[in-house]
Amino acid sequence: MRIRGASGLSEVSVYGVRESENAVSSVEITRCAENGEWMFAIPVAELSEEASVKIYDVSGRMIWSGHAESGSVLHWNGYTGDGTPVPNGVYLYQCSIGSDVSNGSFVVRRE
Protein backbone atom coordinates (compact mmCIF):
# COMPACT_ATOMS: atom_id res chain seq x y z
CA MET A 1 0.00 0.00 0.00
CA ARG A 2 1.35 3.45 -0.78
CA ILE A 3 0.16 6.61 0.88
CA ARG A 4 1.04 10.05 -0.40
CA GLY A 5 1.80 12.37 2.49
CA ALA A 6 2.98 15.93 2.86
CA SER A 7 6.61 14.84 2.62
CA GLY A 8 6.17 12.67 -0.46
CA LEU A 9 5.58 8.97 -0.97
CA SER A 10 5.61 6.58 2.02
CA GLU A 11 5.22 2.82 2.26
CA VAL A 12 2.96 1.28 4.90
CA SER A 13 2.80 -2.41 5.78
CA VAL A 14 -0.59 -3.80 6.68
CA TYR A 15 -0.77 -6.77 9.07
CA GLY A 16 -3.64 -8.96 10.16
CA VAL A 17 -4.81 -12.50 10.55
CA ARG A 18 -3.74 -14.53 7.57
CA GLU A 19 -6.64 -16.37 6.03
CA SER A 20 -5.60 -19.93 5.47
CA GLU A 21 -6.72 -23.45 5.99
CA ASN A 22 -3.69 -24.43 8.02
CA ALA A 23 -4.06 -26.07 11.42
CA VAL A 24 -2.48 -23.14 13.26
CA SER A 25 -5.54 -21.00 12.57
CA SER A 26 -7.50 -23.13 15.04
CA VAL A 27 -5.58 -22.11 18.22
CA GLU A 28 -8.02 -21.91 21.14
CA ILE A 29 -7.41 -19.76 24.22
CA THR A 30 -9.19 -20.45 27.49
CA ARG A 31 -8.64 -19.36 31.06
CA CYS A 32 -8.36 -21.90 33.86
CA ALA A 33 -10.87 -21.16 36.62
CA GLU A 34 -8.69 -22.86 39.24
CA ASN A 35 -5.45 -20.92 38.89
CA GLY A 36 -6.26 -18.10 36.42
CA GLU A 37 -3.68 -19.21 33.84
CA TRP A 38 -4.37 -18.81 30.14
CA MET A 39 -4.20 -22.01 28.13
CA PHE A 40 -3.29 -22.07 24.45
CA ALA A 41 -4.51 -25.32 22.86
CA ILE A 42 -1.96 -25.99 20.12
CA PRO A 43 -3.46 -27.90 17.19
CA VAL A 44 -1.94 -31.12 15.90
CA ALA A 45 0.37 -30.59 12.94
CA GLU A 46 0.81 -33.14 10.16
CA LEU A 47 4.41 -33.58 11.21
CA SER A 48 5.21 -33.64 14.90
CA GLU A 49 6.71 -30.18 15.19
CA GLU A 50 7.38 -27.81 18.03
CA ALA A 51 5.02 -24.85 18.27
CA SER A 52 5.90 -21.42 19.61
CA VAL A 53 3.54 -18.86 21.08
CA LYS A 54 4.64 -15.25 21.46
CA ILE A 55 2.59 -12.67 23.33
CA TYR A 56 2.89 -8.94 22.59
CA ASP A 57 1.45 -5.83 24.19
CA VAL A 58 -0.41 -3.40 21.92
CA SER A 59 2.76 -1.37 21.37
CA GLY A 60 4.30 -4.45 19.71
CA ARG A 61 6.74 -5.32 22.51
CA MET A 62 7.08 -9.07 23.03
CA ILE A 63 6.33 -9.77 26.69
CA TRP A 64 6.44 -13.58 26.78
CA SER A 65 7.18 -16.61 24.64
CA GLY A 66 6.76 -20.32 25.15
CA HIS A 67 7.23 -23.58 23.26
CA ALA A 68 5.30 -26.85 23.22
CA GLU A 69 4.76 -29.84 20.98
CA SER A 70 1.90 -29.61 18.50
CA GLY A 71 -1.25 -31.17 19.91
CA SER A 72 -0.51 -30.04 23.47
CA VAL A 73 -1.60 -27.18 25.73
CA LEU A 74 0.76 -24.31 26.56
CA HIS A 75 0.10 -22.51 29.85
CA TRP A 76 0.79 -18.81 30.48
CA ASN A 77 0.45 -17.38 33.99
CA GLY A 78 -0.14 -13.75 32.97
CA TYR A 79 3.39 -12.59 33.77
CA THR A 80 6.08 -11.18 31.51
CA GLY A 81 9.28 -13.11 30.88
CA ASP A 82 10.94 -11.24 33.77
CA GLY A 83 8.17 -12.13 36.26
CA THR A 84 6.11 -8.92 36.24
CA PRO A 85 2.31 -9.37 36.14
CA VAL A 86 0.79 -7.84 33.01
CA PRO A 87 -1.83 -5.12 33.50
CA ASN A 88 -5.41 -5.42 32.26
CA GLY A 89 -5.64 -4.81 28.54
CA VAL A 90 -5.60 -6.24 25.05
CA TYR A 91 -2.73 -8.51 24.07
CA LEU A 92 -1.73 -9.99 20.74
CA TYR A 93 -0.41 -13.48 20.15
CA GLN A 94 1.39 -15.25 17.35
CA CYS A 95 1.43 -19.03 17.14
CA SER A 96 3.89 -20.74 14.78
CA ILE A 97 4.19 -24.38 13.84
CA GLY A 98 6.83 -24.88 11.18
CA SER A 99 6.06 -22.34 8.43
CA ASP A 100 2.39 -21.95 9.46
CA VAL A 101 1.62 -18.80 11.46
CA SER A 102 -1.56 -17.51 13.08
CA ASN A 103 -2.17 -14.17 14.83
CA GLY A 104 -4.93 -13.13 17.18
CA SER A 105 -5.79 -11.10 20.23
CA PHE A 106 -7.25 -11.62 23.69
CA VAL A 107 -8.08 -9.59 26.77
CA VAL A 108 -6.45 -9.82 30.18
CA ARG A 109 -8.83 -8.74 32.90
CA ARG A 110 -8.04 -9.26 36.53
CA GLU A 111 -10.60 -8.62 39.23
MOKA-V118448 format. One record per helix or strand of 3 or more residues. SS is the DSSP state (H for helix, E for strand). FROM is the first residue (numbers start at 1). TO is the last residue. If there is no record, write none. Layout:
BEGIN
ss->{SS;SS}
from->{FROM;FROM}
to->{TO;TO}
END
This chain:
BEGIN
ss->{E;E;H;E;E;E;E;E;E;E}
from->{2;8;23;28;38;50;62;73;89;100}
to->{5;11;26;31;41;56;69;76;97;108}
END
